[in-house]
Structure formats: C-alpha cells, structure tokens
Amino acid sequence: MSDPVPEPVFEALARGGGGDGATAHLRAAQFGKHLLLLRRVVDAARAARHPDADRARNAYELLARAQEQAPEQVATVLRHPTVGVWARRTALALAGHRPERPRVTGLAAVAAVAALRGRMDARLEVPLDGPTAPLPSLGRAVLHTRGGRALFETTGGRATLSTGHGPEVAVPEDPHEDAPGWHALRRLAAEHRGRRLTLLLDDLDPDRMPGADLVAHRIGAAELAHWRSTLEGAWRLLVDDHWTVAAETAGTVLTLTPITSPGGRAHTSATARHAYGNLGLSTPPGATLLALTFAHEVQHAKLSALLDLVDLTLPEDGSRYYAPWRPDPRPASGLFQGVYAHLGVAGFWRRHRHAVTGRESARAHADFAHWRRSTADAAGALADSGRLTTEGKRFLAATDRTLRAWLAEPVPAPAEEAADAAARTHWERWHARHG
C-alpha cells in the first residue's frame, strides 16, 4: 500500500508550512473523500431500502456522465465544501449514526449542478429547503412553495426551476449574480502582483458551517462591499509579506461563511472539521485581522485534512490539558489543533513585525513573543501527554523545532515582558477556575 502522505509533504506540514505542494496533496485527498462519500450515499440508500434510493442512483449516474464529459467543470461542484458536509451527514444518517432524517435526494441537486456546469441536457427533480431549491456551489432558487421538490431542467448551458405553483425561476447566465427569483453565492475576488484569489461568500447553503452560529440574514450590498474591500487589503498584505500563507489560502479556501461573534467579541472565526475549504468568520474589521484569520484557520484546515489520512493522537480517554488560548481544558486532539493553528498565528506576527513600523510594529513584536511562547509551552505539554501516536510524535517534533528556532530570535524587552505578563495572567485565571 502506498504511503497516504509522502514524507516531504508530511515534513513540510509538520514544520508549519507546506505551500502549494502540500495543499495540492491535501486537496486531492479531500476530492477523493467527496467521491467516496457520494458513492456511499447511493449504496447506503439501497441497503437501507430508502424510498429515494432509485432517485439517488439515477442522480449518481447523471453525475458520472457529466464528470466524464466535463471533468474540470464538474470538479467545481464536487469539491464544494457543502457537498462533503451533506454527503457525510446523509451517509451517517442512513447507517443509523445520526438521529436526523437522511436527505438522500440532495444528490439530485449535486447532479443538477454538474449537468449545468458540463453543458449537458438534463431533467430531474431537486429537493426544496423551505421555499427554496439550493444548488451547491451556485446559489438557490426562491420558489414560494414549501416542501417537496422542484423540477430542474437544463439545456444548452441554461437552466430553470419550477414547481407548478408560481413563476419559473431561471438560473442567470452568471449564476454568481442575483437575478429575479435567484439568490447567488456571490464572488469575492482580489488580485495583487499577478496573484489572484477568488472565493464565494456562502450565506445561503443549509450545510455551510455545521455547529456555528450563522448570521441569520443575507449579507446586504454595503456589507458585501466591505467584505470585498477588506479581502483586497488582506490579499495584498499576504502576497507582499506572507507568501506561503497566500499560497496555502489560495489552495485551500473556497468559501467564506458569515457567523456571529459571541459575547461581544470584536471578531471570531472557525473551521468545521468536515467542511474542508470553508472558513467561517464574523464581519472582518480590517485587512490585517483578515490576513491573520487566514494564517490561523488555514492551519486548522490543513491539519483536519491530514487527519483524514493519518492519526496523530490516540483514541479519547477523558484526559484534559491546559491550553494557553482557551478558558477550558482541552483533550489531546483539541490541544494538537490549537498548537498547529497558533503556530500559524506566531508565524504571521513574526513576519508582520518587520513589515510595519511604530506602534504597529511594537504590537506585532509583542504578539510574536506571546504566541511563540504559548505555543511552545502547549507543544511541550502535548509531547508529555502520552496521547500521541508514532506519527503524532514525529509531527510534533518537527513543529517543536520550528518553535525552538523562533524562541531564539530576539525581540525588544518590552515585548518579552508583555508576553510574560499575558501568559502569567492567563494561567492564573485558568488555574483559579480549574485547579
């Protein structure tokens, strides 16, 4: 059996980076995972004698024909984060591992988009979500009929949806622009020095960010303009000063999902374990914080994708550990995620402190000093936990070598003092709460 992670890719990821080569490997693995999940839905529906099993099989056959005819175009929908989320949840529900009702006909929506993207003529029914028909990677048709199905028809690269109870909705020529009866997944694009980043703002799909507190409304025009301008500023910063993060962001992130910021926090962000390619975040207040969010959350996405290929921690046994960035004790798996994500945070401030001046530089020095120390301390606790696999020990050892090199880099004395004070304060509060 071939190694699921080549040694150079594993080593590059473990050191904290990886760039284009590592993200290409992880992206291909996640694509394969989506294909397997889609097939699993078909097989599990048949095994469970689900009433929609034949519909799922027919949709899968249409999807296969579309992929054969236009593989690159169809890959766009197959890679889409919500396709993986829906397929996994449906497969688990069919097997009795989730209490929800299996949404087997969701496969028809995937096949419909594949037919449209592949310019194949097709006619099939797709499921409704309330009064709308979501089409993954494109948007949703508003059909003013609740429950049941809508008829999707495509010919010559154009498509319509109808229910027989209200006006027909046409998918516009550019499906990422709103039109009558059509809510689009809108594009966010930025370009700088020949490097381009194109994302989708997903404030629609019912599977977009499992477990997160989603913004309850569609993003309006003024806020959309803010997201676009902030992304442009963040992308300039990444391309100019954080080129590895820029490469990994472009190779990993496909969609951004607006979420709420709890407890009055200025900003929050998240990645969902099984929604590879999607990043949840509250409205970004500025370009630097958005660039930092990419540096942080792409680390989570990389590690989550790696964990589909290799185990780094042993099965959960109830052990909990101190994390210098959390108010609550964490299991070894959660601490591992935190170490890797904050390695990205420390690396961002390490570069940023030399790209700015004055008070901003002083703050960046302090943040670098704080996060390199906190991450190194957590990595040490993780190494001593006894909860790592052989591969986990090997991965963490390379991570620790990066952190040890950073700890040797000089920072101004006030920055070091601020880092010491912040670490001491956090530990004292945590210890007072948890003992």
C-alpha positions in Angstrom: 0.0 0.0 0.0 1.4 3.4 -0.9 2.0 6.0 1.8 -1.1 8.2 2.1 1.2 11.2 2.9 4.6 11.4 1.2 7.5 12.1 3.6 8.4 15.5 2.1 4.7 16.6 2.4 4.4 15.3 6.0 7.6 17.1 7.0 6.7 20.4 5.4 3.3 20.4 7.0 4.8 19.4 10.4 7.2 22.4 10.2 4.1 24.6 9.9 4.0 25.3 6.2 3.9 23.2 3.0 2.9 25.8 0.4 1.5 24.7 -3.0 2.8 21.2 -2.9 1.3 20.2 0.5 -2.1 21.9 -0.2 -2.3 20.2 -3.6 -1.9 16.8 -1.9 -4.5 17.5 0.7 -6.9 19.0 -1.8 -6.6 15.8 -4.0 -7.3 13.7 -0.9 -10.4 15.6 0.0 -11.7 15.4 -3.5 -11.3 11.6 -3.3 -13.1 11.7 0.0 -16.1 13.5 -1.5 -16.3 11.0 -4.4 -16.3 8.1 -1.9 -19.0 9.8 0.2 -21.2 10.3 -2.8 -21.0 6.6 -3.7 -21.6 5.7 -0.1 -24.9 7.6 -0.1 -26.1 5.6 -3.1 -25.0 2.2 -1.6 -26.3 3.0 1.8 -29.7 4.2 0.5 -30.1 0.9 -1.4 -29.0 -1.2 1.6 -31.5 0.7 3.8 -34.2 0.3 1.2 -34.8 4.1 1.4 -37.8 5.2 -0.7 -35.5 7.6 -2.7 -32.8 5.0 -3.4 -33.7 4.9 -7.1 -33.6 8.6 -7.4 -30.2 8.7 -5.8 -28.9 6.0 -8.2 -30.3 7.9 -11.2 -28.7 11.2 -10.0 -25.4 9.4 -9.4 -25.4 8.0 -13.0 -26.1 11.5 -14.4 -23.3 12.9 -12.2 -20.9 10.2 -13.6 -21.8 11.0 -17.2 -21.3 14.7 -16.6 -17.9 14.1 -14.9 -16.8 12.0 -17.9 -17.9 14.7 -20.3 -16.6 17.8 -18.5 -14.3 16.7 -15.6 -12.8 20.1 -14.7 -16.2 21.9 -14.7 -17.9 19.2 -12.7 -15.0 19.1 -10.2 -16.0 22.6 -9.1 -19.2 21.3 -7.6 -17.7 18.0 -6.4 -15.1 19.9 -4.4 -17.6 22.3 -2.9 -17.5 22.2 0.9 -21.2 21.7 1.5 -21.2 18.7 -0.8 -18.9 16.9 1.6 -20.9 18.0 4.6 -24.2 16.9 3.1 -22.9 13.5 1.9 -21.2 12.6 5.2 -24.3 13.5 7.2 -26.6 11.6 4.9 -24.4 8.5 4.9 -24.2 8.6 8.7 -28.0 9.0 9.0 -28.6 6.1 6.6 -26.4 4.0 8.8 -28.2 5.0 11.9 -25.4 7.0 13.4 -27.2 10.4 13.3 -30.8 11.0 14.5 -31.8 13.2 11.6 -33.8 12.0 8.5 -31.4 11.2 5.6 -31.7 13.8 2.8 -30.9 11.3 0.1 -32.3 13.4 -2.8 -29.6 16.0 -2.1 -27.6 14.0 -4.6 -30.0 15.2 -7.3 -29.0 18.8 -6.6 -25.3 17.9 -7.0 -26.1 16.1 -10.2 -28.2 19.1 -11.5 -25.3 21.5 -11.0 -22.9 19.0 -12.6 -25.2 18.8 -15.7 -25.4 22.6 -15.9 -21.7 23.1 -15.5 -21.0 20.3 -18.0 -23.5 21.8 -20.5 -25.5 18.5 -20.6 -29.2 18.4 -21.2 -31.0 17.1 -18.2 -34.4 17.0 -16.5 -34.7 15.9 -12.8 -36.3 16.8 -9.5 -34.3 18.5 -6.8 -35.3 18.9 -3.1 -36.6 22.1 -1.6 -35.3 23.6 1.6 -38.3 25.6 2.8 -39.4 27.7 -0.1 -36.0 27.5 -1.9 -34.1 25.0 -4.0 -30.4 25.1 -3.1 -27.9 24.3 -5.8 -24.5 23.7 -4.2 -21.7 26.0 -5.4 -24.2 28.2 -7.3 -27.0 29.6 -5.1 -30.7 29.0 -4.6 -34.0 29.5 -6.5 -36.8 31.1 -4.5 -39.9 29.2 -5.5 -42.5 30.2 -2.9 -43.5 26.6 -2.3 -42.6 24.8 0.9 -41.6 21.2 1.0 -41.4 18.6 -1.8 -39.4 19.0 -4.9 -38.8 21.3 -7.8 -38.3 20.4 -11.4 -34.8 21.3 -12.7 -34.3 21.5 -16.5 -31.1 22.4 -18.3 -30.3 22.7 -22.0 -27.6 24.4 -23.8 -25.9 25.6 -20.6 -29.0 27.4 -19.2 -31.3 26.1 -16.5 -34.7 26.7 -15.0 -36.5 25.5 -11.9 -40.3 25.3 -11.3 -42.9 23.7 -9.0 -46.1 24.3 -11.0 -47.2 26.7 -8.2 -45.7 30.1 -9.1 -43.4 31.5 -11.6 -40.5 29.6 -13.1 -37.0 30.7 -12.0 -34.2 30.9 -14.5 -30.6 30.5 -13.3 -28.8 33.5 -14.7 -26.0 33.3 -17.2 -23.6 34.3 -14.4 -25.1 32.2 -11.5 -22.9 34.2 -9.1 -25.0 37.3 -9.6 -28.5 37.8 -8.2 -31.5 37.8 -10.6 -35.3 37.6 -10.2 -36.1 34.6 -8.0 -32.4 33.8 -7.8 -30.1 34.2 -4.7 -26.5 33.8 -5.8 -23.4 32.7 -3.9 -21.6 35.9 -4.6 -17.9 36.2 -5.6 -15.2 37.8 -3.6 -12.1 38.4 -5.6 -8.7 40.1 -5.1 -5.6 40.3 -7.3 -2.2 41.7 -6.5 1.2 41.3 -8.3 -0.3 38.7 -10.6 -1.7 36.5 -7.8 -5.5 36.1 -7.8 -7.8 34.9 -5.0 -11.4 34.1 -5.9 -13.8 32.9 -3.1 -17.5 32.6 -2.7 -19.5 34.2 0.1 -21.8 31.4 1.3 -24.6 32.9 3.3 -27.2 30.5 1.9 -26.5 26.8 1.9 -28.1 24.9 4.8 -24.9 22.8 5.2 -22.4 25.6 5.0 -20.9 25.6 8.6 -22.0 22.8 10.9 -22.1 23.8 14.6 -21.5 27.5 14.0 -23.8 30.4 15.0 -24.7 31.6 11.5 -25.7 35.1 10.6 -29.4 34.9 10.2 -29.7 37.1 7.1 -28.2 37.5 3.7 -25.3 40.0 3.6 -26.5 43.3 2.1 -24.9 45.4 -0.6 -23.0 47.7 1.8 -21.6 44.9 3.9 -20.7 42.9 0.8 -18.7 45.9 -0.4 -16.9 45.9 2.9 -16.1 42.2 2.7 -14.7 42.7 -0.8 -12.5 45.7 0.0 -11.2 44.1 3.2 -10.3 40.9 1.3 -8.4 43.0 -1.3 -6.4 44.6 1.5 -5.7 41.3 3.2 -4.6 39.7 -0.1 -2.1 42.5 -0.8 -0.7 42.0 2.7 -0.4 38.2 2.3 1.1 38.4 -1.2 3.7 41.0 -0.2 4.8 39.7 3.2 3.3 36.2 3.8 3.7 34.4 0.5 3.4 30.9 2.0 0.1 31.8 3.7 -1.0 33.4 0.4 -0.3 30.2 -1.5 -2.0 28.0 1.1 -5.0 30.2 1.3 -5.5 30.1 -2.5 -5.0 26.3 -2.5 -7.3 25.6 0.4 -10.1 28.2 0.9 -13.1 28.1 -1.4 -15.9 29.8 0.6 -16.3 32.2 3.4 -19.4 31.9 5.7 -20.5 34.8 7.9 -21.0 33.8 11.5 -21.8 35.8 14.6 -19.3 36.9 17.2 -20.4 35.7 20.6 -20.0 37.6 23.9 -19.3 41.0 22.4 -16.0 39.9 20.9 -14.8 42.1 18.1 -14.1 39.2 15.8 -14.4 35.4 15.7 -13.5 32.7 13.1 -13.9 28.9 12.8 -13.4 26.0 10.6 -15.6 22.9 10.7 -13.9 19.5 10.8 -15.7 18.1 7.8 -16.3 21.3 5.7 -12.9 21.4 4.1 -12.5 24.6 2.1 -15.0 26.7 4.1 -14.0 29.3 6.6 -16.5 30.9 9.0 -15.9 34.4 10.3 -17.6 37.4 11.6 -17.5 40.6 9.6 -13.8 41.3 9.3 -12.9 44.7 10.9 -9.8 45.2 8.8 -7.3 43.8 6.4 -4.6 42.8 8.9 -7.0 40.9 11.1 -8.5 39.1 8.0 -5.0 38.2 6.8 -4.3 36.8 10.3 -7.5 34.9 10.2 -6.4 33.1 7.0 -3.0 32.3 8.7 -4.8 30.8 11.7 -7.7 29.0 10.1 -5.8 27.5 7.1 -3.7 25.7 9.7 -6.8 24.1 11.1 -8.0 23.1 7.6 -4.6 21.6 6.7 -4.4 19.6 9.9 -8.0 18.4 9.6 -7.4 17.2 6.1 -4.2 15.5 7.2 -6.2 13.7 10.0 -8.3 12.0 7.3 -5.1 10.3 6.2 -3.1 9.6 9.4 -3.9 9.5 13.1 -1.8 11.8 15.2 -3.4 11.2 18.6 -4.7 8.1 20.4 -8.4 7.5 21.0 -10.0 9.8 23.5 -9.6 8.6 27.2 -11.0 11.6 29.0 -7.7 13.4 29.7 -7.7 17.2 29.5 -4.9 19.7 29.3 -4.2 23.4 29.7 -4.3 25.4 26.5 -2.9 29.0 26.8 -5.6 30.3 24.4 -8.7 28.7 25.9 -10.6 29.2 29.2 -11.4 25.4 29.3 -9.3 22.3 29.5 -8.8 20.5 26.1 -8.4 16.9 25.0 -5.1 16.0 23.3 -6.7 16.2 19.9 -8.0 19.7 20.6 -4.7 20.8 22.0 -3.0 19.5 18.9 -5.3 21.6 16.7 -4.6 24.6 18.9 -0.8 24.2 18.7 -0.8 23.9 15.0 -3.2 26.8 14.5 -1.2 29.1 16.8 2.0 28.1 15.1 0.4 29.9 12.1 -0.5 32.9 14.3 3.0 33.2 15.7 4.4 32.9 12.2 2.2 35.7 11.0 3.3 38.1 13.7 6.9 37.0 13.1 6.8 38.4 9.6 4.4 41.2 10.2 6.6 42.9 12.8 9.2 43.6 10.1 6.7 44.8 7.6 5.3 47.7 9.7 6.6 50.5 11.9 5.9 52.4 15.0 3.2 51.3 17.4 2.0 48.6 15.0 5.5 47.1 14.9 5.7 47.1 18.7 2.4 45.3 19.0 3.4 42.8 16.4 6.7 42.1 18.3 4.6 41.6 21.5 2.2 39.3 19.7 5.0 37.2 18.2 6.7 36.9 21.6 3.4 35.9 23.3 2.3 33.3 20.7 5.6 31.6 20.2 6.0 31.1 23.9 2.4 30.0 24.5 2.5 27.6 21.5 5.8 26.2 22.6 4.5 25.6 26.1 1.4 23.8 24.8 3.5 21.7 22.4 5.6 20.6 25.4 2.6 19.6 27.4 1.3 17.7 24.3 4.6 15.9 23.9 4.5 14.8 27.6 0.8 13.8 27.5 1.3 10.2 26.3 -1.6 10.6 24.0 0.3 10.8 20.6 0.7 8.1 18.0 4.1 7.4 16.5 3.2 9.7 13.6 1.9 12.3 16.0 5.2 12.3 17.9 7.1 12.7 14.7 4.9 15.5 13.5 5.1 17.4 16.8 8.9 17.1 16.9 9.2 18.9 13.6 6.7 21.6 14.9 8.7 22.0 18.0 11.9 22.5 16.0 10.3 25.5 14.3 9.1 26.9 17.6 12.6 26.5 19.2 14.2 28.4 16.4 11.7 31.2 16.8 12.2 31.3 20.5 15.9 32.1 19.8 15.0 35.2 17.7 15.5 38.5 19.6 12.5 40.7 20.4 12.5 44.1 22.2 12.5 43.7 26.0 9.0 45.4 26.4 7.6 42.8 24.0 9.1 39.9 26.1 7.8 41.4 29.3 4.3 41.8 27.8 4.4 38.2 26.7 5.4 37.1 30.2 2.6 39.1 31.8 0.0 37.8 29.4 1.0 34.2 29.9 1.1 34.5 33.7 -2.4 36.2 33.8 -4.0 33.6 31.6 -2.5 30.7 33.6 -3.6 32.3 37.0 -7.2 32.8 35.8 -7.3 29.3 34.3 -5.8 27.7 37.5 -8.3 29.6 39.7 -11.1 28.2 37.7 -10.0 24.6 37.1 -7.2 23.9 39.7 
